[in-house]
Amino acid sequence: MKDLIIISGAPGSGKTVITELLRKELNFPPVIDFGYIRNFHLDRKWKNKSKKEEEMSFVNLVFIIKNYKKYGYKNVIVNDLEDYMIQKIPKLFSKYAIISLIIENNKELEKRVLDIKRDSGFRNVKKAIEWNKKLKKRKLLKNEFKIDNTHNKPKETVKEILKILKNE
C-alpha cells in the first residue's frame, strides 16, 4: 500500500477513466482530481490560469494529502497534475507511486482531446501533444512508471497498474 498514487499524463491520455476504475479495484480510497481544486478559481477554458493560482492550488493539494495521511488513509489517488508539479512529489512524500500515461500516436491523442464526450473543457490539441512529448522524453522520477495507454482498454491499464503497485 502507498500513501499516494499519482495518475499523470497529458490531457486525453485516460487519467480520469483509469482513476475511477483503479479506485474501484482498490476498494474506494479517496480520489483528488486536481482539476476540482482549480475549479475554485479557473474558468472552463483555463483562460484565467496563472502561476500564482496554480501554486496556490498545489499547496492546497499537498495539505489535503498530508491530512489524509495524518488520519491513516492509504492509496489516496491524485490525478490531473501538470508535469512540473509531479516532479515535486519525490521531495514531498516517501510512500508513493507515479503512473504516467503516455500516448504514442499524436492522431489518437488529438481524437481524444477533441472528443465532445470528455468532461474536461481542455481542447488544446497542440498543447496536449507537446505535454505528451515532454513526458515521453523526460527521465523517470523515483517510483515513476510510464504506461503506453494508446491502445489499451482501460481495464488492461488498471491491471498493469495493480501489478506495479503489488510489486513495489
Residue frames relative to the residue before (quaternion, step in Angstrom):
aa qw qx qy qz dx dy dz
M 1.0000 0.0000 0.0000 0.0000 0.00 0.00 0.00
K 0.2564 -0.7449 0.6038 0.1216 3.50 -1.14 0.78
D 0.5063 -0.5808 0.5177 0.3719 3.54 -1.26 0.32
L 0.8221 0.1028 0.0421 0.5584 3.53 1.02 -0.92
I 0.0616 -0.7537 0.6537 0.0277 3.55 -1.07 0.86
I 0.1519 -0.7853 0.5973 0.0585 3.56 -0.65 1.16
I 0.1223 -0.7470 0.6490 0.0760 3.56 -0.93 0.93
S 0.0112 0.8308 -0.5532 0.0606 3.56 -0.41 1.23
G 0.3011 0.7338 -0.5816 0.1803 3.51 -1.35 0.24
A 0.6349 -0.5189 0.4104 0.3989 3.51 -1.30 0.26
P 0.6309 -0.4791 0.4129 0.4494 3.58 -1.21 0.27
G 0.7793 0.3108 -0.2476 0.4846 3.57 -0.94 0.92
S 0.5450 0.6477 -0.3945 0.3577 3.60 1.24 -0.07
G 0.6091 -0.5917 0.3362 0.4072 3.59 1.25 -0.20
K 0.2916 0.8098 -0.4753 0.1825 3.59 1.26 0.21
T 0.7030 0.4871 -0.2875 0.4311 3.59 0.76 -1.00
V 0.6724 0.4856 -0.2986 0.4721 3.59 0.85 -0.92
I 0.6605 0.5044 -0.3023 0.4669 3.58 0.91 -0.95
T 0.6333 0.5430 -0.3301 0.4417 3.59 0.94 -0.86
E 0.6866 0.4868 -0.2927 0.4538 3.59 0.83 -0.93
L 0.6634 0.4857 -0.3086 0.4782 3.60 0.96 -0.80
L 0.6437 0.5181 -0.3160 0.4663 3.57 0.99 -0.84
R 0.6108 0.5636 -0.3380 0.4416 3.55 1.01 -0.81
K 0.6584 0.4993 -0.3043 0.4739 3.59 0.92 -0.89
E 0.6714 0.5109 -0.2938 0.4494 3.58 0.93 -0.93
L 0.7303 0.4045 -0.2275 0.5013 3.60 1.09 -0.67
N 0.5484 -0.6624 0.3644 0.3574 3.57 1.27 0.47
F 0.6660 -0.6029 0.2696 0.3470 3.53 0.93 1.08
P 0.1107 0.7699 -0.6148 0.1305 3.59 0.53 1.15
P 0.6579 -0.4838 0.3667 0.4458 3.61 -1.22 0.19
V 0.1446 -0.7548 0.6348 0.0801 3.55 -1.16 0.75
I 0.0762 -0.7732 0.6287 0.0328 3.53 -0.93 0.95
D 0.1533 -0.7591 0.6296 0.0620 3.53 -0.59 1.19
F 0.4203 -0.7381 0.4660 0.2480 3.56 -0.42 1.23
G 0.5621 0.6108 -0.3763 0.4115 3.58 1.14 -0.56
Y 0.6294 0.5318 -0.3407 0.4527 3.60 1.07 -0.68
I 0.6316 0.5100 -0.3365 0.4772 3.57 1.03 -0.72
R 0.6416 0.5211 -0.3167 0.4654 3.57 1.02 -0.80
N 0.6084 0.6054 -0.3509 0.3744 3.59 1.02 -0.77
F 0.5292 0.6217 -0.4195 0.3968 3.57 1.21 -0.28
H 0.8339 0.1602 -0.0611 0.5246 3.58 1.11 -0.55
L 0.6792 0.4808 -0.3142 0.4569 3.65 1.16 -0.23
D 0.4255 -0.6592 0.5415 0.3018 3.54 -1.09 0.65
R 0.7273 -0.4804 0.2825 0.4006 3.58 -1.26 0.39
K 0.7461 0.3786 -0.2198 0.5017 3.61 1.07 -0.59
W 0.4743 -0.7148 0.3965 0.3270 3.57 1.33 0.30
K 0.3058 0.7881 -0.4924 0.2072 3.63 1.13 0.44
N 0.7375 0.3856 -0.2370 0.5012 3.60 1.09 -0.55
K 0.3185 0.7603 -0.5000 0.2657 3.60 1.22 0.46
S 0.0445 0.7767 -0.6273 0.0356 3.55 -1.03 0.85
K 0.6558 -0.5079 0.3818 0.4076 3.56 -1.26 0.37
K 0.6379 0.5398 -0.3181 0.4477 3.58 0.99 -0.85
E 0.6696 0.4975 -0.2912 0.4683 3.57 0.92 -0.94
E 0.6505 0.5115 -0.3129 0.4662 3.58 0.99 -0.83
E 0.6663 0.5009 -0.3032 0.4617 3.59 0.89 -0.89
M 0.6365 0.5182 -0.3249 0.4699 3.58 0.97 -0.84
S 0.6530 0.5087 -0.3114 0.4667 3.58 0.93 -0.84
F 0.6566 0.5100 -0.3135 0.4589 3.59 0.97 -0.84
V 0.6249 0.5242 -0.3337 0.4727 3.59 0.99 -0.80
N 0.6411 0.5129 -0.3191 0.4734 3.60 0.99 -0.81
L 0.6338 0.5331 -0.3212 0.4592 3.58 1.00 -0.84
V 0.6547 0.5093 -0.3146 0.4615 3.60 0.85 -0.94
F 0.6294 0.5288 -0.3284 0.4652 3.59 0.99 -0.81
I 0.6603 0.5082 -0.3081 0.4592 3.60 0.89 -0.93
I 0.6587 0.5066 -0.3118 0.4606 3.60 0.89 -0.93
K 0.6707 0.4935 -0.3015 0.4645 3.59 0.88 -0.91
N 0.6245 0.5316 -0.3343 0.4644 3.58 1.09 -0.67
Y 0.6282 0.5088 -0.3347 0.4841 3.61 0.98 -0.79
K 0.6460 0.5207 -0.3153 0.4606 3.59 0.94 -0.91
K 0.6272 0.5575 -0.3257 0.4355 3.59 0.95 -0.91
Y 0.7510 0.3730 -0.1976 0.5077 3.58 1.03 -0.78
G 0.6498 -0.6107 0.2833 0.3528 3.55 1.24 0.53
Y 0.4193 0.7046 -0.4818 0.3092 3.59 1.19 0.24
K 0.1505 -0.7686 0.6174 0.0743 3.55 -1.14 0.75
N 0.8274 0.2481 -0.1898 0.4668 3.53 -1.33 0.40
V 0.1945 0.7656 -0.5785 0.2033 3.58 0.99 0.80
I 0.2094 -0.7961 0.5606 0.0900 3.57 -0.71 1.08
V 0.0573 -0.7766 0.6274 0.0015 3.54 -0.94 0.98
N 0.0360 0.7937 -0.6072 0.0036 3.57 -0.99 0.78
D 0.7495 0.4404 -0.3185 0.3780 3.49 -1.45 0.09
L 0.4090 0.6880 -0.4957 0.3373 3.58 1.11 0.65
E 0.4418 -0.6442 0.5424 0.3092 3.56 -1.11 0.63
D 0.6802 -0.5518 0.3085 0.3711 3.53 -1.17 0.67
Y 0.6395 0.5259 -0.3573 0.4322 3.63 0.91 -0.73
M 0.6288 0.5107 -0.3375 0.4795 3.61 1.15 -0.53
I 0.6244 0.5434 -0.3349 0.4502 3.57 0.99 -0.82
Q 0.6456 0.5351 -0.3224 0.4393 3.56 1.02 -0.75
K 0.6240 0.5324 -0.3381 0.4614 3.62 1.24 -0.27
I 0.5040 0.7028 -0.4052 0.2966 3.59 1.18 -0.53
P 0.6734 0.5072 -0.3344 0.4212 3.67 0.77 -0.86
K 0.6614 0.4949 -0.3116 0.4697 3.60 1.14 -0.50
L 0.7275 0.4620 -0.2264 0.4539 3.57 1.19 -0.57
F 0.8029 0.1879 -0.0571 0.5629 3.58 1.11 -0.69
S 0.3310 -0.7581 0.5269 0.1952 3.56 -1.19 0.50
K 0.7737 0.2789 -0.1629 0.5449 3.63 0.92 -0.78
Y 0.3580 0.7204 -0.4983 0.3233 3.54 0.18 1.33
A 0.1326 -0.7263 0.6590 0.1437 3.52 -1.40 0.17
I 0.1846 -0.7523 0.6233 0.1070 3.55 -1.05 0.83
I 0.0909 -0.7712 0.6297 0.0194 3.55 -0.75 1.11
S 0.0871 -0.8106 0.5790 0.0080 3.56 -0.47 1.23
L 0.2290 -0.7792 0.5753 0.0974 3.54 -0.65 1.19
I 0.0505 -0.7975 0.6011 0.0100 3.56 -0.79 1.02
I 0.2479 -0.7318 0.6168 0.1503 3.53 -1.27 0.51
E 0.3437 -0.7844 0.4868 0.1721 3.58 -0.64 1.13
N 0.7486 0.3713 -0.1934 0.5141 3.57 1.15 -0.54
N 0.4069 -0.7457 0.4751 0.2296 3.60 -0.53 1.18
K 0.6198 0.5418 -0.3479 0.4487 3.62 1.04 -0.69
E 0.6366 0.5158 -0.3196 0.4760 3.56 1.04 -0.79
L 0.6519 0.5038 -0.3162 0.4704 3.58 0.93 -0.85
E 0.6291 0.5307 -0.3290 0.4629 3.59 0.97 -0.84
K 0.6471 0.5246 -0.3166 0.4537 3.58 0.90 -0.93
R 0.6775 0.4976 -0.2889 0.4581 3.57 0.94 -0.89
V 0.6641 0.5112 -0.3089 0.4496 3.59 0.90 -0.92
L 0.7381 0.4193 -0.2294 0.4762 3.59 0.98 -0.82
D 0.4359 0.7028 -0.4596 0.3238 3.61 1.25 -0.11
I 0.3913 -0.7555 0.4786 0.2170 3.59 -0.58 1.13
K 0.5873 0.5815 -0.3702 0.4241 3.60 1.22 -0.29
R 0.5110 0.6384 -0.4286 0.3844 3.61 1.22 -0.31
D 0.4005 -0.7271 0.4989 0.2490 3.57 -0.96 0.77
S 0.5618 0.5881 -0.3910 0.4309 3.58 1.25 -0.22
G 0.4143 -0.6987 0.5251 0.2538 3.55 -1.10 0.67
F 0.4896 0.6753 -0.4222 0.3550 3.58 1.30 -0.12
R 0.0596 0.8173 -0.5672 0.0822 3.58 -0.66 1.13
N 0.4440 0.7042 -0.4451 0.3299 3.59 1.23 0.31
V 0.2660 -0.8109 0.5052 0.1282 3.57 0.02 1.36
K 0.6448 0.5384 -0.3260 0.4337 3.57 0.88 -0.94
K 0.6840 0.4754 -0.2876 0.4728 3.59 0.88 -0.92
A 0.6323 0.5313 -0.3349 0.4535 3.61 0.99 -0.78
I 0.6585 0.5007 -0.3052 0.4717 3.59 0.96 -0.88
E 0.6415 0.5210 -0.3120 0.4687 3.59 0.99 -0.86
W 0.6385 0.5336 -0.3024 0.4649 3.57 0.97 -0.97
N 0.6750 0.5012 -0.2767 0.4654 3.57 0.89 -1.02
K 0.6435 0.5330 -0.3107 0.4530 3.57 0.98 -0.88
K 0.6660 0.4952 -0.2969 0.4723 3.59 0.92 -0.91
L 0.6468 0.5205 -0.3166 0.4587 3.57 0.98 -0.84
K 0.6482 0.5201 -0.3189 0.4557 3.59 0.96 -0.83
K 0.7144 0.4632 -0.2501 0.4610 3.59 1.00 -0.84
R 0.5996 0.5999 -0.3621 0.3867 3.58 1.07 -0.70
K 0.5137 -0.6286 0.4915 0.3153 3.55 -1.08 0.82
L 0.5855 -0.5823 0.4350 0.3589 3.54 -1.17 0.60
L 0.3694 -0.6810 0.5882 0.2319 3.52 -1.14 0.74
K 0.6599 -0.4520 0.3881 0.4579 3.56 -1.27 0.14
N 0.8517 0.0844 -0.1074 0.5059 3.59 -0.93 0.97
E 0.5069 0.6131 -0.4438 0.4126 3.58 1.13 0.66
F 0.0781 -0.7674 0.6362 0.0158 3.52 -1.15 0.80
K 0.2213 -0.7685 0.5872 0.1254 3.58 -0.87 0.96
I 0.0938 -0.7815 0.6165 0.0185 3.53 -0.97 0.96
D 0.3500 -0.7065 0.5765 0.2143 3.56 -0.88 0.99
N 0.0831 -0.8285 0.5536 -0.0162 3.55 -0.39 1.28
T 0.2811 0.7964 -0.4953 0.2036 3.60 1.20 0.47
H 0.8387 0.1638 -0.0400 0.5178 3.57 0.74 -1.05
N 0.4721 0.6830 -0.4438 0.3370 3.59 1.24 -0.12
K 0.3965 -0.6075 0.6152 0.3088 3.48 -1.27 0.49
P 0.6480 -0.5541 0.3382 0.3983 3.62 -1.02 0.67
K 0.6592 0.5109 -0.3230 0.4473 3.61 0.93 -0.82
E 0.6081 0.5458 -0.3514 0.4570 3.61 1.11 -0.61
T 0.6568 0.5029 -0.3059 0.4714 3.56 0.97 -0.87
V 0.6448 0.5131 -0.3221 0.4661 3.58 0.97 -0.83
K 0.6206 0.5362 -0.3353 0.4636 3.59 1.01 -0.78
E 0.6441 0.5172 -0.3038 0.4746 3.58 1.02 -0.85
I 0.6477 0.5126 -0.3100 0.4707 3.59 0.99 -0.86
L 0.6563 0.5168 -0.3159 0.4500 3.58 0.89 -0.89
K 0.6213 0.5323 -0.3254 0.4740 3.56 1.08 -0.75
I 0.6428 0.5160 -0.3113 0.4729 3.58 0.98 -0.86
L 0.6813 0.4949 -0.2903 0.4546 3.58 0.87 -0.96
K 0.6452 0.5273 -0.3146 0.4547 3.57 1.04 -0.75
N 0.7333 0.4337 -0.2278 0.4714 3.56 1.01 -0.87
E 0.5246 0.6654 -0.3968 0.3530 3.56 1.23 -0.30
